[in-house]
Amino acid sequence: MLLEELRRQIVAAGEALYKSGFVRDMQGNISVYDEKTGLIAITPSQVPYSMHNASNMCVVDRDGNVLEGGRPTSEIALHTRIYKNIPDVHSVIHTHPINVCAFSVSHEPIPQVLADITLGFHGEVPVAGYADPGTQAVAEKALEVMTNGTNRCVLAHHGLIVADTALEKCLKSTFAIDDEAKILLLARAAGMNIKCL
């Protein structure tokens, strides 16, 4: 089995995201790039998280050609384009956290307001313009903002994409960004005057 350990890491990360409510059923997707082989382990399409295991994860090359497993996630272009265009990225997580999605529908970036909770990301999280899910256009919109020195963005009317050097870092940032979004929403609902860092 190609990239067996990376497949297992993806399954564990998916379980953590599912338990936290950041993905439901077959939403979201996760990938890890193996620099030694130039291959990518990635979540499959239309397989519920409760049924994920190492054997049903997919392995593709950097062009998205399947080497093992079934059909990869419909957002395969988003992952492969990030690996090709952003240096030193070895993992990508795309999720639909509720608090982040509140910002996505208003096309509003998420500013940084807390120093302690935002370990793993610094500065605001920008918004990428809308494109239909599962298209090359989504990758292009994301890259427009992610190649400007940031490794994450809110996808308008869609969700969150985070890229980093390791899967653990992607998970940490994903949780931190949604915490930040929740705190901002709570403070706004209370009518507080928010000061950004």
VOGU-3710 file (C-alpha; in Angstrom, 3 decimals, decimal comma):
1> mlleelrrqi> 0,000/0,000/0,000  1,476/3,344/-1,053  1,917/6,011/1,658  0,258/3,831/4,310  1,404/5,920/7,277  0,237/9,166/5,666  -3,127/7,566/4,915  -3,460/6,635/8,591  -2,638/10,212/9,596  -5,376/11,506/7,305
11> vaagealyks> -7,912/9,100/8,817  -6,992/10,278/12,345  -7,216/13,946/11,324  -10,599/13,326/9,694  -11,873/11,690/12,867  -10,803/14,730/14,921  -12,500/17,127/12,496  -15,671/15,026/12,361  -15,936/14,789/16,159  -15,529/18,566/16,372
21> gfvrdmqgni> -18,321/19,173/13,855  -15,995/20,828/11,338  -17,061/18,330/8,670  -20,242/16,315/8,266  -20,937/13,127/6,323  -18,763/13,526/3,228  -17,885/17,238/3,471  -14,375/18,634/3,499  -11,134/16,957/2,481  -7,596/16,341/3,691
31> svydektgli> -4,317/15,610/1,935  -0,639/15,082/2,709  2,219/15,462/0,224  5,182/13,078/0,405  8,250/14,912/-0,856  10,312/11,728/-1,282  7,943/10,123/-3,759  6,225/13,245/-5,071  2,873/11,587/-4,305  -0,172/12,822/-2,408
41> aitpsqvpys> -2,401/10,860/-0,034  -5,911/12,333/-0,083  -9,432/11,632/1,110  -11,818/9,835/-1,263  -15,017/11,182/-2,786  -18,406/10,192/-1,381  -17,091/8,114/1,543  -18,482/9,100/4,978  -15,896/9,845/7,678  -17,266/6,963/9,760
51> mhnasnmcvv> -16,111/4,609/6,990  -12,649/6,083/6,445  -9,699/3,725/6,796  -6,175/3,607/5,390  -7,163/1,300/2,539  -9,854/3,568/1,102  -7,727/6,723/1,100  -6,481/7,645/-2,369  -2,949/8,206/-3,646  -2,466/10,573/-6,577
61> drdgnvlegg> 0,422/12,288/-8,303  0,811/16,072/-8,406  -1,375/16,208/-11,517  -4,222/14,385/-9,758  -3,786/11,049/-11,551  -4,957/8,195/-9,308  -2,311/5,579/-8,462  -4,183/3,756/-5,686  -7,662/3,879/-4,248  -10,931/4,966/-5,789
71> rptseialht> -12,065/8,405/-6,864  -10,409/11,232/-4,890  -12,299/14,181/-3,456  -13,964/16,510/-5,945  -11,653/19,254/-4,630  -8,566/17,464/-5,972  -7,592/20,523/-8,051  -7,580/22,707/-4,952  -5,045/20,416/-3,275  -2,775/19,745/-6,245
81> riyknipdvh> -2,630/23,400/-7,267  -1,637/24,424/-3,742  1,200/21,868/-3,682  2,432/23,077/-7,055  2,276/26,791/-6,282  3,040/27,307/-2,588  6,553/26,282/-1,444  7,111/24,020/1,586  3,473/22,936/1,886  3,093/19,271/2,853
91> svihthpinv> -0,520/19,168/4,033  -3,854/20,751/3,202  -7,148/20,697/5,112  -10,435/22,015/3,726  -13,368/22,193/6,140  -16,746/23,893/6,659  -16,619/25,182/10,270  -19,871/26,957/11,149  -18,262/30,081/12,620  -15,898/30,518/9,681
101> cafsvshepi> -18,799/29,984/7,274  -20,577/32,946/8,888  -17,692/35,080/7,628  -17,651/33,307/4,263  -21,217/34,334/3,428  -20,405/37,999/4,079  -17,111/37,821/2,135  -15,437/39,201/5,231  -11,873/38,376/6,343  -11,340/37,098/9,881
111> pqvladitlg> -9,151/39,554/11,786  -6,743/38,431/14,476  -7,957/39,550/17,898  -6,335/37,093/20,322  -2,644/36,374/20,770  -2,936/33,092/22,682  -5,640/31,307/20,712  -4,208/32,090/17,295  -1,031/30,067/17,551  -0,487/28,726/14,070
121> fhgevpvagy> -1,765/31,757/12,223  -0,872/35,422/12,382  -2,733/38,357/10,925  -6,149/38,225/9,326  -7,462/35,292/7,355  -8,315/36,669/3,886  -11,343/35,791/1,767  -11,088/34,231/-1,690  -13,763/35,171/-4,209  -16,559/32,721/-4,932
131> adpgtqavae> -16,287/29,869/-7,425  -18,372/26,716/-7,746  -17,118/23,901/-5,484  -15,108/21,141/-7,130  -13,854/23,289/-10,001  -10,450/24,535/-11,111  -11,806/28,026/-10,465  -11,925/27,362/-6,700  -8,208/26,609/-6,740  -7,500/29,728/-8,769
141> kalevmtngt> -9,506/31,945/-6,410  -7,780/30,451/-3,357  -4,326/30,851/-4,873  -5,000/34,513/-5,633  -4,897/35,194/-1,889  -2,770/32,280/-0,641  0,263/33,141/-2,772  0,488/36,558/-1,111  2,295/35,311/1,988  -0,576/33,542/3,739
151> nrcvlahhgl> -1,219/29,818/4,014  -4,948/29,937/4,676  -8,114/31,589/3,430  -11,869/31,672/3,773  -13,564/30,438/0,601  -16,564/32,698/-0,072  -19,881/30,854/0,484  -17,939/27,659/1,061  -15,556/27,144/3,992  -11,932/27,249/5,097
161> ivadtalekc> -8,690/26,085/3,480  -5,451/25,764/5,461  -2,060/24,641/4,102  1,115/24,071/6,112  4,305/22,064/6,492  2,629/19,324/8,553  -0,843/17,913/9,128  -0,689/18,721/12,858  -0,112/22,387/12,043  -3,055/22,410/9,645
171> lkstfaidde> -5,319/20,923/12,312  -4,126/23,400/14,927  -4,712/26,364/12,626  -8,126/25,084/11,527  -9,347/24,872/15,121  -7,732/28,208/16,078  -9,273/30,079/13,150  -12,760/28,830/13,950  -12,261/29,742/17,634  -11,256/33,223/16,518
181> akilllaraa> -14,343/33,494/14,303  -16,609/32,355/17,155  -15,144/34,898/19,581  -15,603/37,684/17,034  -19,225/36,698/16,428  -19,956/36,555/20,173  -18,315/39,930/20,800  -20,243/41,524/17,933  -23,525/40,040/19,141  -22,840/41,576/22,558
191> gmnikcl> -22,247/44,955/20,934  -18,608/45,123/22,030  -16,050/47,390/20,387  -13,492/44,912/18,959  -9,817/45,797/18,814  -7,702/43,853/16,321  -4,052/42,961/16,844
//
